[in-house]
Amino acid sequence: RLYQIPFGMPTCEDGSEARTLYLVGDFSAPAEFFVTLGVFSFLYSMAALVLYLRFHSLYTENTKLPFTDFCVTVCFAFFWLVAAAAWGKGLSDVKAATRPSTLISAMAICQAEGVFCNAGTTPAMGLANISVVR
C-alpha cells in the first residue's frame, strides 16, 4: 500500500516548508496471497506430519487417504508457483514505483528549468529479491 507512505519534497524557496508527496500504487494483494499460502502450507504440513506419525496405521490401511494427500500436495505446489510468480510481479511493480528516477520525475520542482535533482541513495532490494527466489 504505497499510497500510505509519505515523503517530503523540498520546495527550494526561502522560508517555505517541504511539501508532502505520497507514493502511487497498491501492490499488497500479491504479498498477502504469498504469505497466506505460506501459512496454509505450514499448517497443512503440520497436520500431515501428525497424520503420518500418530495415525500411521490409518494412513496405510485407507487407500483413499494417500491419494487425497497427494492431490492436496499437488494443489499446494501449483498454488505456490502461482503465488511466487504473483509476488515476483508485485515486487517488480514496487521497485518501479520506488525507483529514484520515478520519484524525481513526480516532483514538480525537479521539472523546473535550471534545477538538477539527484537521489541521495539507491534503495537496497537484495532481501526482497531473495524472498522471490525462495
C-alpha positions as CSV (number, residue, x, y, z in Angstrom):
1,R,0.0,0.0,0.0
2,L,2.4,2.6,-1.2
3,Y,-0.2,5.3,-1.3
4,Q,0.1,5.4,2.5
5,I,3.8,6.3,2.5
6,P,4.5,10.0,2.6
7,F,7.9,11.6,1.7
8,G,9.0,15.2,1.9
9,M,9.8,17.2,-1.1
10,P,11.8,20.4,-0.7
11,T,10.3,23.4,-2.5
12,C,13.7,25.2,-2.8
13,E,12.1,28.5,-1.8
14,D,13.3,30.5,1.2
15,G,11.2,30.1,4.3
16,S,8.8,27.6,2.8
17,E,8.2,24.1,4.3
18,A,8.7,20.9,2.4
19,R,5.7,19.6,0.6
20,T,4.4,16.1,1.4
21,L,4.0,13.7,-1.6
22,Y,2.7,10.2,-1.5
23,L,3.8,7.2,-3.5
24,V,1.4,5.7,-6.0
25,G,0.2,2.1,-6.1
26,D,-1.2,-0.7,-4.0
27,F,0.7,-3.9,-4.5
28,S,-0.4,-5.6,-1.3
29,A,-2.6,-8.3,-2.9
30,P,0.3,-10.5,-4.3
31,A,2.2,-10.2,-1.0
32,E,-0.9,-11.2,1.0
33,F,-1.6,-14.1,-1.3
34,F,2.0,-15.3,-1.0
35,V,2.0,-15.1,2.8
36,T,-1.4,-16.6,3.2
37,L,-0.5,-19.6,1.1
38,G,2.7,-20.0,3.1
39,V,0.8,-20.1,6.3
40,F,-1.7,-22.6,5.0
41,S,1.1,-24.7,3.6
42,F,2.8,-24.7,7.0
43,L,-0.5,-25.7,8.8
44,Y,-1.1,-28.5,6.2
45,S,2.4,-29.8,6.7
46,M,2.0,-29.9,10.4
47,A,-1.4,-31.7,10.1
48,A,0.1,-34.2,7.6
49,L,3.1,-34.8,9.9
50,V,0.7,-35.6,12.8
51,L,-1.2,-37.9,10.5
52,Y,1.9,-39.7,9.3
53,L,3.4,-40.1,12.8
54,R,0.4,-40.5,15.1
55,F,-2.1,-42.3,12.8
56,H,0.3,-44.3,10.6
57,S,-2.0,-47.4,10.6
58,L,-5.0,-45.3,9.4
59,Y,-2.8,-43.9,6.6
60,T,-1.6,-47.3,5.4
61,E,-5.0,-49.1,5.7
62,N,-7.1,-46.5,3.9
63,T,-6.3,-46.3,0.1
64,K,-8.1,-43.0,-0.4
65,L,-6.1,-41.1,2.2
66,P,-2.7,-41.3,0.5
67,F,-4.3,-40.3,-2.9
68,T,-6.1,-37.4,-1.2
69,D,-2.8,-36.3,0.4
70,F,-1.1,-36.5,-2.9
71,C,-3.8,-34.3,-4.6
72,V,-3.7,-31.7,-1.9
73,T,0.1,-31.6,-2.1
74,V,0.0,-31.1,-5.9
75,C,-2.5,-28.3,-5.4
76,F,-0.3,-26.6,-2.9
77,A,2.7,-26.9,-5.2
78,F,0.8,-25.4,-8.1
79,F,-0.6,-22.5,-6.0
80,W,2.9,-22.0,-4.5
81,L,4.2,-21.5,-8.1
82,V,1.4,-19.1,-8.8
83,A,2.0,-17.2,-5.6
84,A,5.7,-16.9,-6.2
85,A,5.1,-15.5,-9.7
86,A,2.5,-13.0,-8.3
87,W,4.9,-11.9,-5.6
88,G,7.7,-11.5,-8.2
89,K,5.4,-9.3,-10.4
90,G,4.3,-7.3,-7.3
91,L,7.9,-6.8,-6.3
92,S,8.9,-5.6,-9.7
93,D,6.0,-3.1,-9.6
94,V,7.1,-1.9,-6.2
95,K,10.7,-1.4,-7.5
96,A,9.4,0.5,-10.5
97,A,7.2,2.8,-8.3
98,T,10.0,3.5,-5.8
99,R,12.8,3.9,-8.3
100,P,14.6,7.2,-7.6
101,S,14.2,8.4,-11.2
102,T,10.4,7.8,-10.9
103,L,10.2,9.7,-7.7
104,I,12.3,12.6,-9.1
105,S,10.1,12.8,-12.2
106,A,7.0,13.1,-9.9
107,M,8.4,16.2,-8.2
108,A,7.3,19.4,-9.9
109,I,10.3,21.4,-8.6
110,C,12.6,19.0,-10.4
111,Q,10.9,19.8,-13.7
112,A,11.8,23.5,-13.5
113,E,14.4,24.9,-15.8
114,G,17.9,25.0,-14.3
115,V,17.1,22.6,-11.5
116,F,19.1,19.4,-11.1
117,C,17.6,16.8,-8.7
118,N,19.6,13.8,-7.6
119,A,18.7,10.8,-5.4
120,G,20.8,10.5,-2.3
121,T,20.9,6.7,-2.2
122,T,19.6,3.8,-4.2
123,P,17.2,1.5,-2.3
124,A,18.6,-1.9,-1.4
125,M,16.3,-4.6,-2.7
126,G,18.5,-7.6,-2.1
127,L,16.4,-9.3,0.6
128,A,13.2,-8.6,-1.3
129,N,14.8,-10.4,-4.4
130,I,15.8,-13.3,-2.2
131,S,12.2,-13.6,-1.0
132,V,11.0,-14.3,-4.6
133,V,13.7,-16.9,-5.2
134,R,12.7,-18.9,-2.2
